[in-house]
Amino acid sequence: MEERARKLHQGAIVVDTHCDTLLRVLGRSPYRRQQPYKLGERNAEGHLDLPRMQEGGVDVQFFAAYIEPIYKPDRSLKRAMQLFDAFFTELEANSDRMLMATTVDDIMKAKEQGKVAAVLAIEGGEALEGDLGVLRMFHRLGVRSIGLTWNQRNDIADGVGDARSKGGLSEFGAAVVQEMNRLGILVDVSHLSDPGFWDVIEISTQPIIASHSNARAVCNHRRNLTDEQIKALAKNGGVMGMNFAAAFVKEDGKPTIDDLLDHIDHIVQLVGPEHVGLGSDFDGIGATPEGLTDVTKMPLITEGLCRRGYSDEHIRLILGGNYLRVFRQVWG
């Protein structure tokens, strides 16, 4: 790696707003069962753990409590609590290398101490089980980001996999967005149906995120955002995190890192460099761009941005600075 890229990556605060690694901690991945593994140990399988995160220079990692379909609709809250328990167990076991972050000050403290800042998130609003009181308790537990849906419809909104109905937010869903704004929880629109996205844009008074979504104009997949959505997200002040899932990067499912960088180029040309970040989807995807095999390869993105002529300032924004701006505003 060239010296400029190495120094930039080490000096930046690198933020990744989505991984599904808590499923591995519990001994289940979306693709196969395996033995539980510990975040504190370097593992031969999977995409990330603490030794590899520190090698790859990731400073802030969002850990999603992904609610699998088999736990929907009536076991979602219990499943979320099991995933939270795995998160807190790993935090306690690795307190020398990982710190829970609910504020930007926590992130800065972790960076100063050489620790990974761990943010607790939820993927799938089913976990609320239709109760705003549960949402408030999640905030007390430290949850700072919630993906309103996965692919299916729930009582908040239609997921992208249920787009045939052309439905957006329910009345309860609108109340959830408003309460998330009030509490200081990030509204995450990845996996949300297109009408749901536009409802959130209309309702939310705070910047939103698409924690792990790419540009549909570059790769025509329903999980990616259209140019009009990207423009609306930027106008809202939000940020979208580039997803490393091969099928979301290139339509033939065989992308390289340059194909992922093409998504960043497109978004920057469309709305500027202030609204794009990283959201790997590690441990929730079956295939990644060639060479981006796990979290240790994250510096290759910085190297690619240098190669494409991005300034130091813009690279720092993309690696994490844009997200830090949104965190400050939403979390307070």
Steps between C-alpha positions, in 0.01 A plus 500: 500500500626846416606713795231763449220242513651327804523824699150609395345172604680492834418862578134493397211376712377211288131420547315189380125527560398138448614148581308186598775350713279463809336208317837329488555565869175311561611219271281577202570681174244575227669237282600209721524389858841505662656494841467823699807713475638771720564856388822511696660218305625495143270266312569302185144552376274803488585854402590676822611472860696736724851396392404540135308825558804653663722375218259649245485833682124498570434735791118491519297186434121480505389155620154424369253283686351343188156351558484188286170408333448193721465735800231714339253626598451385859851409620686803371544684829638191674739440209620860517572457870701183432710690247542790742620252762763372256609860435535589868673170580762574235537858624574376850740234381692747282490820703870553430434528125135600457287780642125547458421830329175692538650845435772647280699569817504124560635449148775753558586340835526158335726640226729659757522171693560289190169317540220420257185703567206258485154635417192288566247499214189308395419368154124449487240707682313181591708511817274780629197270483278799439588683822661845528583417861730224373666756273566723800647205693726416206636853518569455871691180416719698261343428161589791272384384156200301377429370151124536473455184295684210355361375169150411621208715603462564872278725711730797433525485120542285191845358437660509159403136446130587536507788252207361297251661740663841445454567872710729717486585871200402711360741759704312759804528275462876479480514880816285522695740277383799704592331829840394365561864405405609851710237677807536280500167314613488138225415252649244260320459165705212357259218401203739508258512204523801270166647622619449858818690422301798375276491808807513725641793302172685550471424872852497643629823648848351542754371247444137406741228394492213255747292697581250223367599158664590169399695187230342282622690194833314522352161595130455433401315817193580709717525814683799355379862497388684187658831407187683616520324836868585532425866429222499762723329755769763438250784532392344830865510613533124511768247405491167318751223573645298212397134520761239405248232394611392154147505354445858619830620351483350150214330322706198393590437865874506426619848604843634580586776745496738204136414440424600860693822449282568195202528735686756711597696188139505383365624833771765531430625148129509580495666846859561606730309737308588818236227479684172445665264747562129558250233606667170418224250592782268609385163634162556338609445140619199307738667254706820501690693232818325393777577746268640767490167678465624857540805722881490479466616138321825585816707433471400133196730475709791625772409253243491219361841593853641494556343161183663367614846599290572809644761736608410853204694639246317285651160577472567873136598450422179311685277746304634796482877525160520333353253745653682797317816391168314495570326831567834667174643372275201570651357818567840655 
